Amino acid sequence: MTDPVAAAARRFRRALDTGRHISVGLQEFPRGACGDASLMLGQYLRDRGLGDWTYRTGRDPDGHTHAWLERDGTLLDITADQFHDGQPSVVLTTDPSWHSRFTPFGQPRPADLNFDGPAAGPLRADYAAAAALADT
């Protein structure tokens, strides 16, 4: 049996891979899109009854930043493949070794689209389109 979170994450990643985005942060998906993609995925999982996730961020020794989701010791990442070091396009794991290279920064926050600002509108529009595509 397929894990429902992994299946939902794969569907959402495939939807984002279409490249039909208006948000500036998603234009080169998956490169540089980890923050926006993680927030959108967290909202998608919540909306589908697959739990509330935490948005995590970190910086590696080379100065690269990254974002992913976490819940109860499980890490979920749909943009790890942007680093070209062999990570798959969807990572669902309890093994923190790859993500531990990123020193945490910022405060963990709920992974959702409950925020305001200039990026909120385009990101919500991209979310609606991706969610609809993922659900087909």
Stockholm file with secondary structure:
# STOCKHOLM 1.0

chainA/1-136         MTDPVAAAARRFRRALDTGRHISVGLQEFPRGACGDASLMLGQYLRDRGLGDWTYRTGRDPDGHTHAWLERDGTLLDITADQFHDGQPSVVLTTDPSWHSRFTPFGQPRPADLNFDGPAAGPLRADYAAAAALADT
#=GR chainA/1-136 SS CCCHHHHHHHHHHHHHTTCCCCSGGGTTTTTTCHHHHHHHHHHHHHHTTSCCCEEEEEECTTSCEEEEEEETTEEEESCGGGGCSSCCSSEEESCCTTGGGSEECSCCEESSSCCCSTTHHHHHHHHHHHHHHHTC
#=GC SS_cons         CCCHHHHHHHHHHHHHTTCCCCSGGGTTTTTTCHHHHHHHHHHHHHHTTSCCCEEEEEECTTSCEEEEEEETTEEEESCGGGGCSSCCSSEEESCCTTGGGSEECSCCEESSSCCCSTTHHHHHHHHHHHHHHHTC
//
